[in-house]
Amino acid sequence: MAEASTIYREYETITVLKPDIDDARIIEVAGRLRELVSEQGGKSIKFSNWGKKKLTFEVDKIQKGIFIHHLYVAPPKAITEYERSLKFLDDALLYQTIRLKDVSGIDAEQSEEDQLAMPVRENNRRDRDNRDRGGHEAKARKDEKVEAKPEANSESVAAAEPKVEPEAEKAETKATEE
Amino acid sequence: MGEQKDFSYLNGGGRRGSRRKVDRFLADKSLVIDYKDPSSLKHFLTERGKIVPRRISGLCAKHQRKVTRAIKRARNLGILPYVSTGN
């Protein structure tokens, strides 16, 4: 009786996590999902963190989410268990698994380095959610400048005063000498 | 007798203007339809977030199906909107 050969396919799962979780929790979730894939006879290729993004619709009254992308090779039966675990994960808001291609074996693709660190946004102009609405920050900066000016004036007055005292001291010393 | 009748009104209303658009994915083979890239798929959505029909987008049937599938996947993940207000 011939053994049935296991079919392996390459899948990618994108999971949207709650925006308030920290990096340690993301690494924990990634580790758990990686373990799950290997338990089911698969192999993780790459985990990447796309960072916090705004959702086009709110989920549980949450407007943003952390997107993580998992690329892996696994038999088809692993997907049921994978999605089941995501369903019970409290931090997961949305998830979707896409089948990419059939592969010959579990070692068809080489593992790549994970990128779980939160990406840094270079262009701050795109960070619209943290923009100063109503100009409060600009006004606060302006107030600081206005307060700093009188202090500068008082410093100049204070700097002028010591000049007077040495002269007075000199007059006193002359008087005593005489 | 001998008058020639004008049958131009039978030409489909005299459609003028837009010539046949080129399928951009056939013109440039390096372009990839990916549901993870909303910036490339936004061109195929109207202001209200609806998928542009093939007669407007100019895509061939195969690419229109791929684009539609990619848009629906992106919508599921909250990357593209189902309905937008058209701002």
Interface residues (C-beta under 8 A of the other chain):
Chain A: I14 V16 K53 L55 T56 F57 V59 G65 F67 H69 L94 Q96 I98
Chain B: Y35 K36 R73 R75 N76 L77 G78 I79 L80 P81 Y82 S84
